[in-house]
């Protein structure tokens, strides 16, 4: 068990306590009692899979005790319709008690488990949270008819725990054997001396408990000093802002926004025809109001869901599936199947209010009216930006994304007010705006597969292989190409225009590029790198039929097993914190790792350990830790490696590469996403030199 205590404190609106009431009989009760802060509520049991997180009890170890019945809730239960979940939900306010009956079957017992619950306020929700219980001792009585043989002074592991221990050992041996086979194939001149060491590491685990504990020792200060104190958060914010800005530019050229620009600018200039400066000032105020409205939206997303929850969404299959479905719905909306729009009475009410007020308030309400009436076009783009920014790992990602979007959207209102003559040369509204909507629909449909792929890999469903992903993308971009050259039409293309009208030259050129992109992806069906899409497609190891052998794959996906092997082989380690849904990780693997010089160092000079921080596979045995002053239980592989990255290296973004010695100490700092191959080679070489110097 690994226990590390962090100094920071995190407040919680729900405080739980747990106890086991034995009642001096063969039956007992596990009791979880909660105190709930004002304005919050905790959901009851068995609400169904489509609603919020129901209260449920999970036993992780039972020996000499068994569960009786289901978890029961006690307290003043409230039943009310929730418009967010569109269902009638049951929940508790102020306080609640959950009980789970158990029965003793042996003179001595061990009971470990946890209560998982969901809590929400009117504005925000907590991530699903667990409360642990860990009890053992002598049973006050044993149920009649049960096997009550006295235990001979020692505790025998339960069948469940023995199975977990066997699984863990088998996994370690499998990792070591795979590493040995790869090493023998790639490095025959050293196979004999390394294979013996590797076999020894697999058979005995090689590391003592003290050595394993030392591997988890925090080295945050050392990493920070070796990195020179440089950070990457601002770079992430800048990228998100740029993506938002580009999204805003696209939104400008949709049928819901572009026709409004000349009307709005003319209105401001005519309203202040005797004072042109006032008209310009009003238009600038209008643009600033748009920025404020969308910035508030971005901040609200972070505020409502919480920064830590947003960062965790990128690893959760449930949310990735929701994002996938959202983008599919947005794409179908752009295709013209249906229209996403807010209730008309909202826009009418705000417009009426704007007409009855004066000054800055009226201008702000006019800007708010724009956001409402243009939602059918801007909504899917905003949704795409929010999905991308919430899964970027940046705490203020949604705010920066909306800021970039709003700046692009507000810019033309200000510029046309300052230079009215530009309006004469601006393109008129027409069918070209519908073409932009259709193209955006194809793009959102293609990118939706990225989120389905992430959910598929983190849950190990194995539904979407790399070639299946590429095949769908080939069809999507081929259809986009056919649309742009005029060979494919949608129903919305026939509204207000002649469907036989040829496509303009720019569309045809873009269509040919899209068709060429489809052809470019075809060799990927047989394992070609196709680096342009490697960031979005599943990794090469999911390929069912692969003719490409020039790929780098980590020998180990377990930290301690890989470190034991590296120590036995007397080699430095490159730890690769990665994720199945990590876009930049795939870029690095396809663009940098495939370079012959990089590949040689990774395969011969280093022991490569890839740790997937979004692998939702259950751990054979749970690990209890202390973090932020609270006791937590690591239950999945993702929990374990995410905690290792946070507690040891002080980082939570991927990719994250750090060379370490055989004691887990960093050699030259860390390396994040950067496709500069010479820089990456220099980074690896510095690590090798530092390791040789330590020896």
N, C-alpha and C positions, 0 to 999 in steps of 0.2 A: 504494500500500500504506500502511496506517495502522498504526503501531506505537506503543503507549502502554504504559508499564511501571507496574504498580501495586505498592505496597509490601508488601501482605499476602502471606503464604506459605501454601500449602496442601500438606499432606503426602499422599503416595500410597503404598499398599502394594506397587505394582508399578512398577519402574524399567526403562524400555526404552531401548535405544540402537539406532541404525540406521546402516548403511553399505552401500556398493556395492563388491563385489569383482569387479574386471574380469578378473583372471587373464591379462591381456595377450592376449586372444583376442576373437573376435567375439561370444562369449557371456559373460554375467556373471550375478552373483547379487545380489539385494537381500536383505540379512540384517538381521533384527530380533531382537535378543537381549534377554531379559528376566530380571531378578532379582526373585523373588517372595518377599514377606515370609512369615514363619512363620504358619501358620493360613489362608493364602489360596491360591487356585488360579486359573489362567487357562484358559479353555476352548479346546479344540482347533478344528480347521477342520470345516466342513460338518456341523453338528449338526442342521440342519433348522430350518424357520421357527417351529416351535412351542416350541422350547427356548430356552435363554439365548443371548446374543450369541456367535456363532461368530467365530473369527478369520478375517478376510478382507482382501484387498488391493484397493484401488481406485486406478486411475491417473487423475489429474486433468489431466495434460499429458504427452504422449509425442511427441517429435520426433526422428527419427533413431534410434529404439529401439522395440522391440516386445516384448510379453509372450510368454513361452513356457511353456505349461502352466499349472498352478494353484498356488496357495500351498501349501507343504508345511510340516509341523510336525516338529520334531526334539527328542527328549528322552525322558524316562521317562513315557510316556503311561499314565494311570490310567483304567480304565473301571469305573464303579460306578453303581448305581441311586440316583437323587435323588428323594426322596419329595415335594419341593416341586414339581418339574416333572413328576413321575410318569413318568420316562423314564430309560433308561440313558445316561449322559453320559460324554464323554471330556474329560479335563483334565490339566493339569500343575501340579506343586508345585515350589517352590524355584527352578526355572529352566526356560526353554524357548527355542528358537530357531525362528523362522519364516523361510523362504526363498522367494523368487519369482525364477525364472529369466527373463532378458531377452536379447534379441539386438540388436546394433547394426546399423543399416541405412544410416547415413550417416557421413561422416568426423567430423561434429560432432553432439552429441546434447544434448537437454534431457529430464530425467526428473523429474516431480513426481508424488507420490502419497502415500497414507497407509494404514497398517494399522489396522483397527478391531478391538477385542477386548473381551471381557467377563471380569470377574474377580469372584469371590465368596469369602466366608469361610463358616463354618458359621452365622453369624448375620446377615450383611448382604451386600449386593452393591453394586459400583460402577456408576455409570451407564456406558453404552457409551463407551469412550475411544479416541482415535486417536493414532497416532504418525506424524509426517510424515517424508518424505524428499524432498530437493530437491538434485539433482545435475545438472551440465552440464559440458561440456568436449569434448575431442577423443577420438574413439573409438580404442581401441588397435588395432582391426581392424574390417573391415566384412564381413558375411556374403556369401558368394559368391552371385551372381545377383541381388543387391540393387542398387538405384540408388544409386551412391556418387559422384555428381557433387560436385565441390568447391564449397563455398559461397563466394561472392565477398565475403568480409570482413564480412558482416552476417547476422544471424539473421532468417529469415522466419518469421512466426507460423504455427503449425500450423493445419490446417483447423478443428480443434476450437476453438482460441482465436479464430480469425477469426469463426467462427460466434457465439461468445460475445460478441465485441466488437460484431458486427452486431446481435445481440439487444439488448444494452444500449443501443446508440444508438437502435434502433427503439423500445424501451420509453420512453426519455427523450422522443423526439419524440411518441409516442402520448400520454404524460402531458401534455405541453405543449399538444398539439392539443385534447385533451379539455378542458383548463382554458380555452383560448382560446374554444372553442365555448360553454362555459357562461358565460364572462364576457360574450361578445357577446349572449347571450340575456337575461342578467339586468341588464346595465348598458350599454345601447346608447349612452348619451350619452358614455361613456368608451371605447367599443370601439376607435375608431381609434387613439388614443394608446397604449392598452395592448396592442393586438394586435401592433403593430410591435415593442414591447419583448419581448413573449412569444415571438414568432417568432424574434427574435434570440437569446433565451435558449435556445430549442430547437435552433437551428441550430449555435450555437457553444459551447454549454454555459456560456458567459459567465464562468465562474469559472476562475481560474488554479489551479495545484496548491497554491500557498501559501494561497490563499483557501479551497480545499477543506479543507486541513489545519487551518486556523483554525476552520472550522466544527465540528470535532471536539474542540476545546480544552475540557478540563474546566471547568465552572463550578459545581461542587458547593458551594464556599464561598459564592459569591454567592447561589445559590438558598437555602441555609440561612439566610443573613442576611436576605434579603428575606422569607422565610417566618416570621421571628421565632423560628426554632428549634423550631417546632411539629412534632409527629409524629402519625401516624395508627395506629401499631402497636397501641396500647392500645385504640383504638376497635375495631380488627379483632378483638382478643382478646375484648373484651366482647361483640361480636356473636356470635362463635363459642360463647362460654360460654352465652349466652342460647338459641341454637339447640339446644345440648346439653341445657340444662335443660328446654326444651319437649319434646325427644325423650324425656327421662327421665320426664316426666309422662305422655306417651302410653304408654310401656312399662309404667307402673304399672297401667294399666287393661286389660292383656291377660290372657288366661286363665292364663298361666304365672306371673304375679307377684301379682296381686290376691288370689287365695285364700290365698297364703302369708303375707300380712301379719298377719291376726288370729291364725293359728296360731303364728307366731313370737313375736309380742308376748305372747300368753298363756303361752307356754312360759317366757319370761324372768320374767314376773311370778309364775308359779306356782313356778318354781325358787327364787325368793327371796321366798316368801310372808311370811316373818317379817321381812324387811328390804326394804321397797318401794324404798328408795333404791338398794339393790344391783341390783334388777330394772331400774330406770330406767338405772342406770349401765351395765349389760350391754347394754341395747337401744341406748344411745348408742354404746357401743363397737362394736356390730354395724353401726350405720350408718356410723361412721367407717371400719370395715374395708371396707365396700362402696366408699366413696369412694377409699380407698387402692388397692384392686384395679383399679378402672377407670382411675384416674390413672396407675398403672404401665403399663396397656395403652396409653394415649395416648402416654406418654413412650417406650415401647418401639417404637411405630410410627416416631416421629421418629428414634430411635436406630438402628433396623435399616436403614431406607432412606436416612437422611441428610437433613438439612434442605434442602440444595440440590436433591437429587433430588425431594423432595416438591414444592418450588416449581416445578420444571420439568415435573412430570407434567401440569399443566393445559394445556400446549402440545403434548403428544405424542399423535398420533392413536392409537397402539397402546394406550396406557393409557386414553384416553377410551373406546375401544371395549370394553376390559375393564370399565371402570366401568359402561358402558351394559349389558353383559351381566349384571354382578353385580346391578344394580338390577332388571332383568327377572326374574332368578331369585328375588330376594327378594320381588318382587310376586307371582309365581306361588306361592311358598310361603305368603304371607299369604292368597291366594285358596283355599288348601286342596288344591292339586294334589299337593304332597308336603310333608314336614316337614323343616326343617333342624335337626338336633340333634347334639350331641356324643355320643361313645360313652358308653353307660350305665355302663360299668365305671369311667369317670373319676369320675362323681358318686358312685357307690357307694364307691369307694376313699376319696374325701375325706370322705364322710359317716361311714364307719367310723372314720377317723382322728379326726374331730371327737368321736365318741362315746367314744373311748378316752383322750382328753386332757382337761385341765382348764385353767381360767384363761383368759387372753387368747388363747392359741393356739387353744383350742376354739372360741371365739367367731369368731375370724378364719376358721377352717376352715368354720364354719357359713355365714359370708358367702360364702366361695368356693364352697360347695355351691350356694347360691342362684344365683350367676352361671352355674354349669354347667347346672343343671336348668331354668333359665328361658331358655336360649340360643335355643330354637326361636322364642320371641317377641321377645327383645331383640336377637338376632343381626342380623336385617335392619335394625333401627333403628340399631344400632351401626355396621353396615356403611355405611349411608347417611350417618351423621355423619362417619365417617372419610373417606369419599370426598369429601364436601363440604369438610372441613377440610384435607385434603391438597392440594386444588386451590385453596385460598383465598389462597395466597401468604404466610400467616403461619407463621413457623418453628415456633412452639409450638402451632399450631392444633389438632392431634390431642389434645394434652394438655388444652387448655382445653375442647375439646368433650367429652371424657370426664369432666372435672371437673364440668361443668354437668350431664351425664347422671347421674353418680353422686350428686350432691347431691339432685337431684329424686327419685331412686330410694330414697335412704336416709332422706329426710325423714319419710315416714309412719311408719316403724318407730320413730323417736325420739318423734314427737309422740303416737302412740297409746300408747306406753309411759308417757309423762308424763301423758296424759289418757285413761285407759282407757275412760271413759264415752263417748268419741267413737266407739268401735267399734260401739256399739249403733245409732248413726245412720248409719254408713257403709253404702253400697249393697251388697247381697248379690251374690254371683257369679251370672252368668246369661248369656243369649244376647247381651246388650248388649256383652259383651267380644269376642265373635266379630265383631260388627258393626264394632267399632273396627279389628280386624285387616283386614277386607275394605276398609274405607275407606283404611287405610294402604297396602294393596296398590295401589289405584287411584292414590294420590298418588305412590308410588315408580315405577309404570309411566309416569306422565306425565313425571316429572323425568328418567327414564332417557333420554328423547329429547334432552334438553339436551346430554348427553355425546356422543351420536351426531352431533348437529348440529355440535358443536365439531370432532370428527374429520373430518367431511365437509367443512367449510369450510377447515380448515387444510391438508388434503390436496388441495383443489380437485377432489373427486370429483363435486360438483354432483348428489348423489343426493336431497338433502332440501331443497327450496325452502321459502320462508316459508309459502306457502299449503298445502303438503303437511303441514308441521309443525302448522299451525293446524287443518287438517282432522282429523288424528289426535287432537289435544287436544279438539276439539269432540266427537268420538265417545267419548273416554275420560270426559270430565266429564258428558256426557249419560248414559252408562251408570251413572256414579256416582249421578247424580240419580235415575235409575230404580230403582237398588238401594235408595236411602235412602227412597223413597216406597213401596217394597214391590212394585214391578213386575218386579224382576229378583232372582233367587235363586241362591245357590251351594249346592253339596252340603253344605258345613259348616253351613249354616243349618238343615238338617233334622235335625241330630244333637241329641237331647235336647230337642226343642221342636216346636211345631206350626207348620209352614210357612205355614199360613193365618192365623196371628196377625197382626193389623195392626201396622204400625210405630208407635212412639211419636211424639208431636207434635214433639219436638225433631229427630228424624230426618227427618220430613217437611219441616220448615222448612229444614233444611240441604240436603235433596234439591232443593227448589225453588230454593234459591240456586245449587246446582250446575247445574241446568237453565238458569237465567237466565244464568249465566256462559258456558255453551255458546252461547246465543243472542247474547250480547255479542261473542263472537269471530267470528261469521259474517261481518260486514262486513270483517274483516281479510283474507278471501279475495280481496277486490278492492282491497286496499291501505290500508284504514282503519288508523290508528295502533294501536288497541287497546293503550293504554299499560300496562294491567295485566299483559300478558304479554310486553311488548317486551323485558324483561330475559332471557327464556328463548328466545324465537323467534329464528330467523335474521334478520339485518338486512334492511331493506326492499329493498336492491339485489338480493337473491336472488329477489324476487317476479317470477314470470313474467308475470302480468297485473296491472298496477298503475294504478289510476285516480287515485291520490293524487300530486299534483305538489309538494306542500308538504313536501319533505324536503331536508335539507342533506347534501351529499356532498362530500368533499374533492376538490379539483381534482388533487391530487398525492398519490401514495403512495411517492414517492422523496424522500429528504431533500435531497440536493444539487440535484436538478432543481427542486424547489419553492423552495429558497433562491435559486437563480439567477433564477427568474421573479420572486420578490419583490423582489430587488435591482433588476431591470430596471424593475419597476413602482413602485419606491420605496414599498413597503408593508411593514408589520410582518407577522410570521409567527406563527400559532398552531400549535404542534406538538402533535399529538394522538397520544399513545402508547396504542394500543388493541389489541384482540385479537378474533378471530372468536368465541372462547369466553368473552369478558369479559361477565359478566352486568350489572355496573354501567355498563359502556360503553353497552350498549343502552338502559339506563334513562335515561342522560344524553341520548342522541341523540333519544329519543322524548319525554321530558318537558321538556327544557331547550332543546335546539337548535331545536325546532319553534316556540318562542315567536317571534312576529314581530320583536321588538326584537333578540333574539339572532341570529335568522336573517339579518337585515339586516346586522349587524356582521360576521358570519362570511363573508358573500358579497361585501360591498362594501368593508369597511375592512381586512380581514385576508386573507392568503393562508393557507388551511387545508391543512396537510399531515398526513395520517393514516398512521401507521407501525404496521403489524400485527406484534406481537412473537410471534405464533404461526403465521406464514405459512411453511410448510415447503417452499416453492418453492426450487429450487436457484439459487444466484447464478450469473450468467454467468461470473464469474471469482472464485476464492477469495481471501480476504483474510487475511493473517497478522497476528496481534497478539500483544502480550505482556500477560498479565493474571495477577495474583497470583504474579509471578515465574516464570511458565511460558509457553511458546510455545503459542498456540492458533490454530486455523484456522477462520474463519467460512465456512461452506459454504451456508447457507440465508438467506433473507430474514429469518427469525425470529432467527437468530444475529446478523445485522448490526444490526437495530434494538434487540434486547435489549442488545447490547453498547453501542450508542450511549446508551441510557437509563442504563445502569449507570455507564459511564465518564465521560460528560459531565455528567449531572444527578444521579448518586448515588441513583437510585430504581429499583425493579423491580416496582412495582405499577401496575395499570391500573384505571380511566382515569387518565392523568396529562397535564395540559394545562400548557403553558408558553409564554407569548408571548416572542418573541425579536426582536432587531433584525436587520439584514441581515448582521451578522457572527456571528450565533449567540449573542449575549449576552442573558441573561434581562432582561426589562423590569420585571416586578413579582413575581417568584417563581412558584410553581406552584399549581395547583388540582387537587384530587382529587375523588372522588365526593361530590357535595352537590347535591341537586335544588332548592336555593333559587335560583329564577330571578333575583330582584333581586341576590343576592350574585354570581351569575355575570355579570350585566350590569355590575355595579360592577367586577368583576375585569377584564373586557374593556375597559371605559372607562379604567381606570387604565393598562392596557397601551398604549392609544392615546395617552394624555397623555404617558406616559414616552417613547414613540417620537417624538412631535412635539417634546418638550423636547430630545431628543438631536439632532434635525435642526437 
